[in-house]
Amino acid sequence: MTAVYPAEPWRIKMVEPLRTTTREERERALRAAGYNPCLLRAEDVYIDLFTDSGTNAMSDLQWSAMMRGDESYCGAASFYRMRDAVRAHCGYEHVIPVHQGRGAENLLSRMLIHPGHHVPGNMYFTTTRAHQELNGSTFHDVIVDAAHDPADESPFKGDVDLAKLEKLIGEVGADAIPYVCVGAPVNMAGGQPISMDCLARVRELTAHHGIMVVLDAARAVENAYFVQQREPGWSQRTIADILHAMCDLTDGATMSAKKDSFANIGGWLGLRDADQAEQARGLVVLYEGMHTYGGMAGRDMEAIAQGIVESVQEDGIRARVAQVAYLGQRLIDAGVPVVRPIGGHCVCLDAAAILAHIPQRLFPAQTLLAELYLHAGVRGVERGIVSAGRDPVTGENRAPALELVRLAIPRRVYTRAHLDAVADAVTDLHRERRAITHGLRFTYEPRHLRFFQARYEPVPAG
Ligand SMILES: *Cc1c(COP(=O)(O)O)cnc(C)c1O
């Protein structure tokens, strides 16, 4: 099957040169970076698929909105424009600005989590779980089993397993669960969506027990697109409508505006409860900035306000998801093991299958990531045992079922020819996979979010 590649609903007005490098140059750069592509200088990367976060191309309207950024310390007009855009599209009455998504996670975790608490979620996200654990709670993965199987083709692999959630509530008691954390879609599962039907059932169960539901809304628009395309009863609804309906089923949201909203930086915490919002405003001034800028410049809030409007445009979100699907389909056609179905923001290479001869303790995904950079100057990110980190209680490595290299596609940035170059490089590497006879081990292992700054050395896998 060849994938559809709809023509982009925009044209290019400004370009940024890319630098190509030789294999020798890349070998030198990677060694200096301790075999961790995160530590490379961006100018040594040809096609950068490390993340779709803050790396998106802004529109003419976003850039022009930035020129009217109100940089007043207190009460800037730009804050009210962003707040109103969030209210209109997501419906949260209270909007607390933060410098990026993890700022919202910090505020929320400090407000709601006490030592001994338990936080269920549909798979973890790195920064989200780190803040939950720093505040003394234990994270519980309540996602459906299908999410842990890269080959499972279910349309909503981001769904919460209601039986797992109900069991946890029975075991620890509703009082020990401050909120359920719902990712929509689920980043660590490869951008897999949650269905409206499931979210409604989560709402029903938690309402019965008096437990809050908090949405991780970073890519909620992409989730809305999958609902429109795949879920019975939703095909006639607009993306904007579905997004609002998703938010309606939650009590609040943490948002990284660096994803769906096309901004280079920024985020917000959305809440409905006035007392909670007051508490959040008390904390934001300590950790981020005044409650009308939260660590952002006025111009950043302008870019977000306009970005929210653009994010729900039907042709834009369709082109975005279709571009990602195109890369995925090219790899599937070439027989490369990837997480299926293809998610909204990334294609995930199944490193456990590709490098089956390298045991998980020698970091096959990190190894594949390093090899992909050496081969073609393409940068992705590890989403396997390194990202999973250590259990805060036992100190042991957590060994996730998914051992992935994530190739995230920035929005409105790369062309079809760039994606073809990536597909060709991955296909070559997959064909030559048996020539990779080493894994990696740490020479430096940071304490928090170790995948960002860790350093490695090669070690024979035999
Ligand atoms: C990016 C991201 C975050 C954190 O947001 P930052 O802006 O990077 O701090 C949280 N959750 C998900 C699902 C994300 O993708």
The ligand as an SDF file (V2000), in Angstrom:
LIG
                    3D

 15 15  0  0  0  0  0  0  0  0999 V2000
    6.3630   17.5170   25.6400 C   0  0  0  0  0  0  0  0  0  0  0  0
    5.4400   16.8280   26.5370 C   0  0  0  0  0  0  0  0  0  0  0  0
    5.2900   17.2070   27.8820 C   0  0  0  0  0  0  0  0  0  0  0  0
    6.1740   18.2380   28.5560 C   0  0  0  0  0  0  0  0  0  0  0  0
    6.1340   19.4570   27.9390 O   0  0  0  0  0  0  0  0  0  0  0  0
    7.4320   20.4010   27.8140 P   0  0  0  0  0  0  0  0  0  0  0  0
    6.8890   21.5830   27.0860 O   0  0  0  0  0  0  0  0  0  0  0  0
    8.4620   19.6550   27.0430 O   0  0  0  0  0  0  0  0  0  0  0  0
    7.8930   20.7300   29.1860 O   0  0  0  0  0  0  0  0  0  0  0  0
    4.3420   16.5410   28.6230 C   0  0  0  0  0  0  0  0  0  0  0  0
    3.5940   15.5590   28.1150 N   0  0  0  0  0  0  0  0  0  0  0  0
    3.7160   15.1660   26.8370 C   0  0  0  0  0  0  0  0  0  0  0  0
    2.8700   14.0560   26.3110 C   0  0  0  0  0  0  0  0  0  0  0  0
    4.6510   15.7690   26.0150 C   0  0  0  0  0  0  0  0  0  0  0  0
    4.8050   15.3270   24.7690 O   0  0  0  0  0  0  0  0  0  0  0  0
  1  2  1  0
  2  3  1  0
  2 14  2  0
  3  4  1  0
  3 10  2  0
  4  5  1  0
  5  6  1  0
  6  7  2  0
  6  8  1  0
  6  9  1  0
 10 11  1  0
 11 12  2  0
 12 13  1  0
 12 14  1  0
 14 15  1  0
M  END
$$$$
